[in-house]
Amino acid sequence: MTRSQRQRILALTPRERLKSRWTALGIDRPHRRVRGPETGMAMVRGRMGATGNAFNLGEMTMTRASVTLEDGPLGHGWVRGRDFHHAELIALIDACAQQDDLRERIDAELIAPLADELATRNAEASRTAAATRVDFFTMVRGE
Amino acid sequence: MYVAVKGGEQAIANAHQLLGDRRRGDRELAELSVEQIQEQLRLAVDRVMSEASLFDPELAALALKQASGDTIEAVFLLRAYRTTLPRLAVSEPVDTSAMRIERRISATYKDIPGGQILGPTYDYTHRLLDFMQLAEGEIPTPARAEQALESCPQILELLNAEGLIEREADDGSEPYDITRDPPDYPVDRAARLQMLARGDEGYLLSLAYSTQRGYGRNHPFAGEIRIGQVEVEIFVEEFGERICIGEIPVSECQMINQFGGSREVAPQFTRGYGLSFGHNERKTMAMALVDRALRAEELGEPVNSPAQQAEFVLAHADSVEASGFVSHLKLPHYVDFQSELELLRRLRRAHAASQKAASDEEVI
């Protein structure tokens, strides 16, 4: 799994859920902040007609953080909104996942179940939308 | 002589205290929380984010609370907050074709791949006041289908495949950003769409309506409206690739309009496009209609209606600018007004003198 694939799952998981899943893993590595956490904005772009040239739609708040473990690797995290803890937690998990002894555990015991949860949440939302899909039937008039 | 005057500090402080009191209302009632606004007045929150041009539901809800529900004041508050933040990134253009759909309809085809999905809509409600809302009742959980949605391709792509509609292709050009460089008229379509996206909904709605009533007629059909979640990706140096930082809800409207074409290009439908943060269907429809109207010159149509005049439309679309300039009339204009009074008195004296001279002549 690539760092950006992990980052996606971590950013799409609500912070409280991520925190409890991570705590349950019992990985406790001392770390310190090297950048941020800091909140700023990302300019969100769209495309004309969905497929054409880009244009600037408007900005969104976002937060980024970078941390380093005592024994070396840097970790980075970015997330929508203004939650310092969420960004820092993503950075910490990213840093830990650079460690050979932790990577497999993180992928198997954190990222994979969170990806499953995300898929389940999305499927439920999709089924709720699907319940509002129109079934047309044709009225036959006269004979 | 002009004499500077000071005063009003106590009055202002007391006025703010009174405002806080009015905002709180009856202390016997529970105070409204920001979370409640965010959850239960979602469409107001979405409108504030769209017009403030800053996506942050919690802050938009806070702005609405602070503004006692005054949308334009809330937009102003959020827009002002925006100026305190650094820009950390620019996103990749969001892929609305990959949207996690909550609502998706087409008014041009009944049977569409993926189907007509109504989602949480006020359409088909009877617009009768629901007195049940006065009581606190249990709200049933929404129905859930057995199967998830099928894939929902963009409807306009169906026309595109036949060559019946103008193509929207990416030429890779970097879009103009009106928050970095003020608009310099005439502005290109990227700048227009950015300005429309933050434009006041009421204003855009009225202009869109004017095009339907014949002032810049462009024969629109709602080809597709879709609302749902899109992932926002930014490129980060640290990983050397794009990463997802989260999802945001957006609304998109693709209008199909009557024909363009030229000696080289066969007649084909033309497009108008609307995109907005959150659930803002009416806004995106209005935006798409006005976008199309503003393309008149590019499409070789006569420009003779208000909605087709880019500088007029765009320079007055922003509610923060508009309310700022209108509201400034409340500021003291004592000296300006004195000089006007002086001028008026002089004119009246001159007028009286000439009247008198005229009547004296008649007597002679």
Interface residues (C-beta under 8 A of the other chain):
Chain A: T2 R3 S4 Q7 R8 A11 L12 E38 T39 G40 M41 A42 M43 V44 R45 G46 R47 M48 G49 A50 T51 G52 N53 A54 F55 N56 L57 G58 E59 M60 T61 M62 R64 S66 L74 H76 W78 V79 R80 G81 R82 N122 A123 E124 A125 S126 R127 T128 A129 A130 A131 T132 R133 V134 F136
Chain B: M49 S50 S53 L54 F55 D56 E58 L59 R82 L85 P86 R87 L88 A89 V90 S91 E92 P93 V94 T96 S97 R100 I101 E102 R103 K110 D111 G115 Q116 I117 L118 G119 P120 P142 A143 R144 A145 E146 Q147 A148 L149 Q154 L156 E157 E168 A169 D170 D171 S173 E174 P175 Y176 D177 I178 T179 R189 A190 A191 L193 Q194 A197 R198 G228 E231 V232 I234 V236 E238 F239 E241 R242 I243 C244 I245 G246 E247 I248 V250 E252 Q254 R271 Y273 L275 S276 F277
